[in-house]
Amino acid sequence: MRCDIALLVDEETGDYGRGGRFIPESDDVEEKVLRALRRRYRRVEVVPFSPRVVATIERLRALKPRVVVNLTEWVEGDRKLDAAITGLLEIMKLRYTGTGPAGLRLARDKALSKSIVAGLGVHVPRYFVAERGGRGPDGGPAFPLIVKPQFGDGSDEIARRSVVRSVRRLRERVRAIRERLREPAVCEQFIPGRDLYVGLLGNAPRVLPPVELVVRSRRRAAPQFATSRLKNDPRYRARWGVHYRRARLGQAKLREVADASRRIFHALRLRDYARLDFRLTPDGRLYFIEANPNPDLDPHALNRSGCFPGVSYSRLIAIIVEAARRRRIGN
């Protein structure tokens, strides 16, 4: 019998049982998505993506899934290879959830995505790419700057020290990224203001109400932006009174956010679901920061950040699957 859903996951997220069936780690996002899928679809099978690609191909060919739910993030720890996995699914002419190879490459490149979005007339921070040294071009953005890996994901290497205010600190931060990740750094104008997150669903797409990151503490040492620690350490969030809420914006600004989000979604060739990160300055200017084509689907992460407000978990998973199911192969 043909498989309804093949849940494609990273091989590191579970282990093989006695019968050779792959079992995701208990309480991880893969296991939670699997449970949600099995409540709705008759036959759901888990397929680990192996660097020994032939094994994965053979398993998918045997299952003949109507839809592949793609939860992969990397190949052997290399996040830049997520597009290669979707490329393989394209070659096999399988329908799969989420953004395709072109969109993954565009969204992952923090410099290229900003260049594309700037062409839409949406504000983006001024930036430059530092391959090795930390000196910016003449006439480039002024300090303070925030330094990020060009191809990072999930706030990789984003910490309080990522904001630099001198050439010496800039060089140190660029060098640290080079040494740890072996990739260039994007050095961009630090935009003061409110962090807004916008979830999008479907391929029209439906733009959900913006969610805002709020830091209750007014102490000088309180976090000023979303670092990796802030996202992943609940005690740190509690210490500074960090929480998320529906952004309190006027109707005109909500329309601006929704219009910009739709145009960015299409320009970056995103599909099925995504999250866009913006900053709103005190004088009301909306700046695009980055796009996440595969935001975390763990219910705890979604409940914490609320980036898909008003959509139940089971409904969210079903919308993503059905958007992929209706898509013509190759589109």
N, C-alpha and C positions, 0 to 999 in steps of 0.2 A: 504494500500500500504506500502511495506517495506521502511524503512527510509534509505537514502543513507549515511548520516553522522549524528552521535550523537556527539555533542560537550559537553564533560564532563568537568564541571568547579567546582571550590570551591563554596560552597553555599554562602559564604560571599561576592561574587563578583557581586551580583545583588539582585533582589527581584522578588516576584511573582506578576503578573498583575491580573486584574480583572477576567480573564478567567482561572486563575490558571497556565498560561504559565510563565516560568521563563524568566526574561529580564535582561541581563547583564547591568552593569553600563555603561552609555554613555561614549565613548572615552577611556574605559579601553581596555586592550589587548584582553580580551574575546570578546568584541563587535567588535573589528577590525578583529579578525580571523573569527568571524561569518560572517561578510560582505564579506570577501574574499572567504569563502566557498560557500556562497549563489550565488556568481557570477558564480560559476563553477558547482555546484551540485544542482540537482533538489529539493530534500527534505532534509533539514538540520534542526535538532531539538536540542535545548539546554537542557541538563540534569544536574541539580545541584547534586553534590555528597553530600548526607546527612549522618551525623553520624548515623542516623536511617537507617541503610543500606538496610533494606527490601524495603523501598520506592524507592531507587535507582535501586535495582535489578528488581523490578516490572516494573518500567518505561523502563528500557533497554530491558527487555523481550517483552514488548508490542511493542516497536519500531523495534526490530530485525535489528539493523543497520548493514550495510555492513562494515563500519569502525567506530570506536570510535576515535575521535580526543581528546586526553587526555591533558587537560591544568591544571589538579589539581596539587597542590603543598603540601598539608597537609591535616590532619584530625584534626579539632578543634585546628588549630594553631601548631600542632606537625608535623614538616617537616619530621621526621624520619618515619612517617607512609605513606609516598607517595608510598612506595613499597607495602604496604598492599592493596592500591587501585588497582594497576596493578595486584596483586595476585588475587583479586576478578574478574577482567576482564578475567584472565587466566582460573579460575574455570568456568566462564560462557561461555568459548570458543568463545570469541569475538576477532576479529582483532582490534588492537588499535595502535595509533601512539606512537613512542618513545620507550625508553628503558624499559625493563621488570624488574621484582622484583630483580633478581640477580644483574643485572647491576646497578640498583639504589643503592643497598646496597654497592656494591664495590666502586662506584664513590663517594658516600656520605662520606665514611670513609676515611679521609685524610691520616691516617696512613696505612691502609690496601692497599689503591690504590698505595701509594708510594712503598710499599714492592713489589707489583706485577710488577709495572713498572721497578723497579730496576732489577728484575729478567730478564727483556728483554734486559738488557745492556744499558738502557737509564739512564743518570745521574738524580739523585734526591737529594734534600738537605738531609743532615744528620738530624735525628730527634729523639725525644723520646716522649712518652705519659706521661703526668702528671695527675694522678688521683686526688691528693689532694695537696701535697706540691709542691714546684717549683724547687727542687734540681734535677739536671740531673744525669744520671749515670756516674761513673768514666770513663773517656775516651770518653765521649759524645761530641756533637758539642760545639764549643766555641762560646762565645758572639761575635757579636750581634746575638740574636735569634728573630724570629717572632713567636708570640703566637696566636694560632687560636683555635676555637672550633673544636673538632675532627669531629663532624657531621654537621658543619655549612653549610650554603648555601647563595649564593648571597652576599658575603663579610660580612655576619653577624659578628658583634663584631670586625671587622677589622678597626683599626684606627691608627693614627700616634703613639700612645702610645703602640701599639701592638709589636713594635720593642723594645726589652729590652737589656740593657747592663750590668746588675748586677743581682746577686742572689735575692736581695731585690725586684727589679722591676719585676723580673720573678715571684716570689711568689705572688706579688700583682696582677699581670695580670691573673695568673692561678686561684687565689682565686676569682677574679671578674667573670671569665667565669663560675666557679663552682656555684657561688651564683645566677647568672642571668639565666643560661641555664641548670644547673644541669647535666653537662656532662664534660668528661675529656677534657684537652687541648693538642693539638699537639704543641710541642715546636721545631721549626726547624731552621736550619742554615739559616740566612738571606743572600740571594744570590744577590750581586750587579749586576746591568746590565739592559738590555732592556726587557720590558714586551711585549711578543708576544702572540697573540690569533689566534687560528687556528680553523676555522669552517669546519665541515665535514657533507656531505649530502649523503643519500642513504646508502646502506649496503655493497657496494664494499670495502670502501666508496670512494666518490669523495672528495679529500682534496682541499680546497680552499686556495687562496694565504694568507699567514700570514699577520695579521694586527698588527701594533705597537702602543702602548700608548706613546705619546710624551708630555713632559712638557717643554714649551718654556722657562719659567722663570729659571734663574740660581741662584736665591737667595737661601740662606742657608735654609730658612724655606719652600721652595717649596716641594710639595709631592714627595716622592721617590718610591711610589708603589700605587697600586689601593686600596684605602680605600673605605669604605661604603659611606662616604661623597663625595668623588670624583666621584663615580658612580652615585649618586643620586641628587647632588646639582649643577645645571647649573651655578649659580653665582660663586661658588667655582672654577669650571673648568675655567670659564672666567678669574677669578682673577689671576690664575697661568698659563694661556695660555695652558690649557690641550686640546689636540685633538688626533684623531686617523688617521693613514694613512697606506697605504700598506707598509709593512716592506721592507726596502732597503737591500736586501741580495743577495749574489752571488749565482750562479746556484748550486754550490756544497752544500751550506748551505740550499738552498731551497729543494734540494733532501733529505738532512738529515732530515729536519723538516717533509717533507711529509712521508718519510719512518717510522719515529718514530711515527707520528700521526696515521698512519694506524695500526701499531702493537699495540699501546695503545688502540685504538678504539676496536679492536677485543679482546684483553686481558681483558679489563674491561667490555666486553659484552654489549657495547653500540649499539644503533640501530637508524636508520632513520635520526637523526641529533644530533649534539653535538658540544661543543666547548671545546678545550683543551687550558690550560694556561701554558706558558713556560716562562723561563727567559734565556736570552742569555748574558753570561758574556763578559767583555771586551776582554778576550783572546779567545772567540769563542766557549765556552762550552755551550751546550744546556741542560737546566735543566727542567724536568717536574715539575710543581707546583701542578696542580689539574685538574680534569675533571668536566665539567658541562654537565650532560646528558639531561637537559631541559632548554637550554638558553632562555632568554626572547624573545618572538616572537612579542613584540610590535614594530611597524615600527620605532618609535622614538628611541628606544634603539638600534635597528639594524642600523639605519642610523648614530647614534652617534658612535657606536663602529665599525660598518662596518665588523662584523665578518663573514658575508656571502657575500663578495664582488662579484659584477657582476651578482647577481641573483635578479630579481625583486621580490617584495613582493608576488604577486599573484603566481608567479612561485615557490617560496620557499614553500608556503603552499601546492601547488599541488604536489611537489616532495615528501614532507613528507607524505602526504596522500597516494600517489600511492605506495611508498615504503612499507607502512603498508598493503595496500590492496593486494599486490602481495605475502606477506609472508604467509607461511603455518601456520595455527593455531597450537600453541604449540612450534613454533620455535622462 
